[in-house]
Amino acid sequence: MKLLVYGAGVCGSLFAARLHEAGHDVSLLARGERLASLRRHGVQLAEGDSPAVRRVPVPVVEHPAGAYDLTAVVVRTHQVDAVLESLAGLEGDVLFLHNWAAGAEPLGAAIGHERVLLGFPTLGGTMDGDIVRHRATTFLTSRVPMPIGEPDGRTTPRLERIVREFRTAGIRARAEPRMDAWLRTHAAFEVPLGQAAHAAGGPAALAGDPDAVRGMLHLIRQNLATMPTPPVPRAFAALRTLPEGLLVALLRRFLRSPTAAYSGLSDTSPATAAELARQAEQMRAHTKAP
């Protein structure tokens, strides 16, 4: 399978490096200074605060061209519209791996409905200059699957093939029949969490303000209540039923953890604010009336 990873941020870089190291025919698309760095040094990876940096010589391209069996789009939510035009001229299936609560319809309208798959990257980290600092793999994080699904929920031969290819690279992919609901559930949780962390200056700072965490939890509960379908996975329903005090304590513990530190929650850039705003806009367009 010939693969193109469209987007060389944290998740795209980690994803492409994993595939390349497993022997897959993969290219990573990047632009500007990021492209120049990748051409000089490859994808540079470090675990947490470790001074040890590993370089993975993933082939890089500046423009998508030719035929790919699969293009994995790993960009921010508010950048997708700009990407769609270039994808329309490519051949092959397109897997959108990012925060997205607008469903498959606008994606398919731009590039062809038959080409679209939805998913979410479970890889995480932060950028330290040109180095991707990723969280250490623990028993818990190693058990979290990367969900991938067809927009209509079918288990198709192409979905099975993609899941199989990713698993050979050590990526714990799993076919998810309710991928659209999964993404909307994630947005219902992630948008209040991300906005609160952004406003506080990072997850650790947010953990130090229990009132802010409590307000964030109220917004998460409101979002889950206005979803047109039950949450996926079902475990997210517990955010509406468990005692507030218990949930606030658990959320504060998570916000202090290395998992939160080496995740998008630590990115307080304007790009993060723009992405969260776009997700919130998508959610408002796909919620039931109160």
C-alpha positions as a printed NumPy array, in Angstrom:
array([[  0.   ,   0.   ,   0.   ],
       [  1.369,   3.399,  -1.027],
       [  0.557,   5.987,   1.633],
       [  0.671,   9.758,   1.937],
       [  0.446,  11.407,   5.354],
       [ -0.879,  14.918,   4.729],
       [  0.296,  17.097,   7.611],
       [  3.62 ,  17.066,   9.453],
       [  2.598,  18.243,  12.902],
       [  2.877,  16.07 ,  15.999],
       [  0.398,  13.342,  15.043],
       [  1.276,  13.281,  11.341],
       [  4.995,  13.051,  12.068],
       [  4.573,  10.267,  14.624],
       [  2.189,   8.386,  12.352],
       [  4.491,   8.607,   9.315],
       [  7.542,   7.604,  11.374],
       [  5.768,   4.501,  12.703],
       [  4.712,   3.453,   9.202],
       [  8.164,   4.085,   7.733],
       [  9.95 ,   2.126,  10.444],
       [  7.586,  -0.795,   9.815],
       [  8.678,  -0.86 ,   6.166],
       [  5.647,   0.779,   4.557],
       [  5.867,   2.911,   1.411],
       [  4.924,   6.22 ,   3.044],
       [  5.605,   9.89 ,   2.28 ],
       [  5.004,  12.85 ,   4.592],
       [  3.681,  16.116,   3.183],
       [  5.022,  19.306,   4.736],
       [  5.486,  22.958,   3.829],
       [  7.816,  25.859,   4.585],
       [ 10.29 ,  25.616,   7.45 ],
       [  8.887,  22.273,   8.554],
       [  9.614,  20.806,   5.121],
       [ 13.185,  22.137,   5.195],
       [ 13.782,  20.662,   8.653],
       [ 12.418,  17.264,   7.673],
       [ 14.629,  17.18 ,   4.586],
       [ 17.706,  17.971,   6.696],
       [ 17.052,  15.835,   9.761],
       [ 14.108,  13.541,   9.134],
       [ 11.386,  13.197,  11.76 ],
       [ 13.052,  13.89 ,  15.129],
       [ 11.482,  12.079,  18.068],
       [ 12.116,  12.235,  21.81 ],
       [ 10.23 ,  10.587,  24.652],
       [  9.027,  13.147,  27.183],
       [ 11.876,  15.29 ,  28.504],
       [ 14.571,  12.853,  27.413],
       [ 17.651,  14.433,  25.792],
       [ 17.91 ,  11.431,  23.46 ],
       [ 16.588,  12.313,  19.998],
       [ 15.885,   9.635,  17.408],
       [ 15.804,  10.538,  13.711],
       [ 13.567,   8.696,  11.263],
       [ 14.306,   9.428,   7.562],
       [ 10.729,   9.53 ,   6.303],
       [ 10.501,  10.643,   2.633],
       [  8.914,  14.095,   2.422],
       [  7.055,  15.93 ,  -0.349],
       [  5.849,  19.491,  -0.72 ],
       [  2.831,  18.832,  -2.932],
       [  0.61 ,  15.782,  -3.286],
       [  1.083,  14.26 ,  -6.711],
       [  0.475,  10.926,  -8.394],
       [ -1.552,   7.997,  -7.157],
       [ -1.733,   6.889,  -3.544],
       [ -3.662,   3.918,  -2.248],
       [ -4.447,   5.909,   0.864],
       [ -3.97 ,   9.517,   1.964],
       [ -4.192,  10.084,   5.714],
       [ -5.109,  13.705,   6.447],
       [ -3.7  ,  14.721,   9.835],
       [ -4.279,  18.479,  10.111],
       [ -6.201,  20.775,  12.429],
       [ -9.959,  21.099,  12.08 ],
       [ -9.875,  24.655,  10.734],
       [ -7.302,  23.682,   8.077],
       [ -9.382,  20.964,   6.421],
       [-11.228,  23.23 ,   3.972],
       [ -7.927,  24.437,   2.505],
       [ -6.742,  20.834,   2.095],
       [ -9.838,  19.514,   0.317],
       [ -9.134,  21.25 ,  -2.985],
       [ -5.743,  19.579,  -3.389],
       [ -7.199,  16.208,  -2.38 ],
       [ -9.841,  16.386,  -5.089],
       [ -7.169,  15.939,  -7.756],
       [ -5.602,  12.869,  -6.147],
       [ -6.482,   9.25 ,  -6.653],
       [ -7.174,   6.774,  -3.887],
       [ -9.005,   6.646,  -0.59 ],
       [ -8.718,   9.44 ,   1.986],
       [ -8.729,   8.822,   5.733],
       [ -9.431,  11.958,   7.772],
       [ -7.622,  11.575,  11.11 ],
       [ -8.364,  14.641,  13.236],
       [-10.924,  16.406,  15.396],
       [-14.092,  16.635,  13.326],
       [-17.734,  16.99 ,  14.368],
       [-19.302,  17.915,  11.018],
       [-19.806,  14.401,   9.649],
       [-18.65 ,  12.964,   6.343],
       [-21.01 ,  14.91 ,   4.074],
       [-18.905,  18.073,   3.515],
       [-15.797,  15.961,   2.983],
       [-17.454,  13.688,   0.448],
       [-19.023,  16.617,  -1.378],
       [-15.534,  17.979,  -2.047],
       [-13.594,  14.834,  -2.979],
       [-16.205,  12.154,  -3.679],
       [-18.243,  10.327,  -1.055],
       [-16.863,   6.932,  -2.046],
       [-13.318,   7.985,  -1.079],
       [-13.958,   9.126,   2.497],
       [-13.096,   7.295,   5.703],
       [-13.165,   8.794,   9.196],
       [-10.839,   8.183,  12.115],
       [ -8.969,   9.68 ,  15.009],
       [ -5.227,   9.546,  15.843],
       [ -4.48 ,   8.265,  19.324],
       [ -0.838,   9.343,  19.073],
       [  0.086,  12.365,  21.16 ],
       [  2.904,  14.75 ,  21.913],
       [  4.137,  18.327,  21.684],
       [  6.499,  20.213,  19.386],
       [  9.801,  21.37 ,  20.882],
       [ 11.223,  23.346,  17.979],
       [ 11.583,  20.686,  15.283],
       [ 11.53 ,  17.799,  17.765],
       [  8.342,  15.864,  18.467],
       [  8.261,  15.073,  22.177],
       [  5.816,  12.236,  22.587],
       [  4.425,  10.672,  25.733],
       [  5.892,   7.422,  26.96 ],
       [  3.986,   4.28 ,  26.053],
       [  2.301,   2.817,  29.136],
       [  0.062,  -0.191,  29.599],
       [ -2.966,   2.103,  29.519],
       [ -1.995,   4.11 ,  26.427],
       [ -0.956,   0.947,  24.576],
       [ -4.485,  -0.412,  25.05 ],
       [ -6.218,   2.627,  23.521],
       [ -7.139,   1.777,  19.91 ],
       [ -7.077,   4.101,  16.921],
       [-10.7  ,   4.035,  15.688],
       [-11.304,   4.035,  11.921],
       [-14.641,   3.662,  10.19 ],
       [-16.71 ,   3.943,   7.07 ],
       [-19.157,   6.873,   7.176],
       [-22.112,   4.467,   6.819],
       [-20.839,   2.078,   9.487],
       [-20.134,  -0.887,   7.21 ],
       [-17.132,  -3.153,   7.657],
       [-15.765,  -3.124,   4.119],
       [-12.772,  -4.915,   2.568],
       [-10.88 ,  -1.606,   2.308],
       [-11.493,  -0.84 ,   5.988],
       [-10.268,  -4.279,   6.995],
       [ -7.192,  -3.858,   4.766],
       [ -6.312,  -0.46 ,   6.255],
       [ -6.742,  -1.686,   9.826],
       [ -4.533,  -4.677,   9.037],
       [ -1.806,  -2.497,   7.467],
       [ -1.73 ,  -0.15 ,  10.448],
       [ -1.518,  -3.018,  12.906],
       [  1.567,  -4.343,  11.138],
       [  3.185,  -0.99 ,  11.973],
       [  2.389,  -1.392,  15.67 ],
       [ -0.548,   1.024,  15.491],
       [ -3.475,  -0.523,  17.357],
       [ -6.131,   0.338,  14.789],
       [ -9.711,  -0.882,  15.188],
       [-12.762,  -0.758,  12.935],
       [-15.387,   1.514,  14.531],
       [-18.928,   1.151,  13.109],
       [-20.136,   4.386,  14.754],
       [-17.215,   6.614,  13.832],
       [-19.297,   9.745,  13.274],
       [-20.888,   9.461,  16.744],
       [-17.434,   8.694,  18.206],
       [-16.018,  11.926,  16.784],
       [-18.958,  13.996,  18.012],
       [-18.704,  12.466,  21.484],
       [-14.999,  13.267,  21.524],
       [-15.726,  16.867,  20.504],
       [-18.353,  17.199,  23.259],
       [-15.625,  16.344,  25.771],
       [-12.559,  17.782,  24.091],
       [-13.803,  21.289,  23.239],
       [-14.613,  22.382,  26.835],
       [-11.454,  20.633,  28.063],
       [ -9.26 ,  22.239,  25.417],
       [-10.758,  25.693,  25.822],
       [-10.385,  25.573,  29.606],
       [ -6.765,  24.401,  29.362],
       [ -6.03 ,  27.081,  26.764],
       [ -7.533,  29.808,  28.951],
       [ -5.63 ,  28.597,  32.034],
       [ -2.288,  28.375,  30.242],
       [ -2.023,  24.581,  30.118],
       [ -3.406,  21.435,  31.766],
       [ -1.353,  21.684,  34.972],
       [ -2.523,  25.257,  35.563],
       [ -6.128,  24.2  ,  34.964],
       [ -5.749,  21.357,  37.475],
       [ -4.867,  23.961,  40.102],
       [ -8.237,  25.706,  39.693],
       [-11.025,  23.349,  40.856],
       [-13.737,  25.904,  40.081],
       [-12.575,  26.097,  36.46 ],
       [-12.543,  22.297,  36.243],
       [-16.072,  22.224,  37.681],
       [-17.26 ,  24.761,  35.106],
       [-15.618,  22.745,  32.344],
       [-17.424,  19.604,  33.527],
       [-20.772,  21.428,  33.393],
       [-20.12 ,  22.345,  29.745],
       [-19.158,  18.75 ,  28.913],
       [-22.413,  17.535,  30.452],
       [-24.408,  20.095,  28.489],
       [-22.737,  19.011,  25.249],
       [-23.44 ,  15.328,  25.9  ],
       [-27.057,  16.114,  26.733],
       [-27.62 ,  17.901,  23.417],
       [-26.031,  15.234,  21.223],
       [-28.528,  13.745,  18.745],
       [-27.23 ,  10.213,  19.445],
       [-25.976,   8.362,  22.548],
       [-22.273,   8.838,  23.319],
       [-19.679,   6.524,  21.78 ],
       [-17.96 ,   4.874,  23.574],
       [-20.771,   4.321,  26.063],
       [-18.418,   4.963,  28.972],
       [-18.698,   8.7  ,  28.274],
       [-22.273,   8.536,  29.587],
       [-20.698,   8.258,  33.049],
       [-19.717,  11.923,  32.769],
       [-23.423,  12.728,  33.124],
       [-24.188,  10.332,  35.991],
       [-21.182,  10.041,  38.308],
       [-20.985,  12.47 ,  41.267],
       [-19.536,  15.86 ,  40.387],
       [-16.963,  15.779,  43.196],
       [-15.575,  12.445,  42.015],
       [-15.346,  13.585,  38.395],
       [-13.653,  16.856,  39.301],
       [-11.039,  14.934,  41.313],
       [-10.444,  12.479,  38.464],
       [-10.173,  15.254,  35.884],
       [ -7.685,  17.201,  38.02 ],
       [ -5.579,  14.06 ,  38.41 ],
       [ -5.606,  13.523,  34.643],
       [ -4.643,  17.151,  33.99 ],
       [ -1.535,  16.724,  36.153],
       [ -0.484,  13.512,  34.384],
       [  2.281,  13.078,  31.761],
       [ -0.427,  12.049,  29.292],
       [ -1.994,  15.516,  29.561],
       [  1.384,  17.261,  29.571],
       [  2.436,  15.643,  26.288],
       [ -0.786,  16.234,  24.416],
       [ -2.504,  19.001,  22.502],
       [ -3.734,  20.392,  25.826],
       [ -0.295,  21.902,  26.368],
       [ -0.465,  23.836,  23.097],
       [ -1.807,  27.311,  23.906],
       [ -1.072,  28.763,  20.461],
       [ -3.614,  30.787,  18.422],
       [ -3.917,  27.784,  16.09 ],
       [ -5.294,  25.713,  18.965],
       [ -7.863,  28.4  ,  19.763],
       [ -8.903,  28.497,  16.097],
       [ -9.29 ,  24.724,  15.963],
       [-11.407,  24.613,  19.112],
       [-13.602,  27.435,  17.828],
       [-14.214,  25.554,  14.567],
       [-15.099,  22.369,  16.44 ],
       [-17.536,  24.289,  18.645],
       [-19.145,  25.706,  15.514],
       [-19.522,  22.208,  14.052],
       [-21.058,  20.943,  17.279],
       [-23.658,  23.718,  17.372],
       [-24.729,  22.781,  13.863],
       [-25.27 ,  19.137,  14.842],
       [-27.01 ,  19.277,  18.21 ],
       [-30.643,  18.766,  19.071],
       [-32.676,  21.719,  20.31 ],
       [-32.591,  22.145,  24.124]])
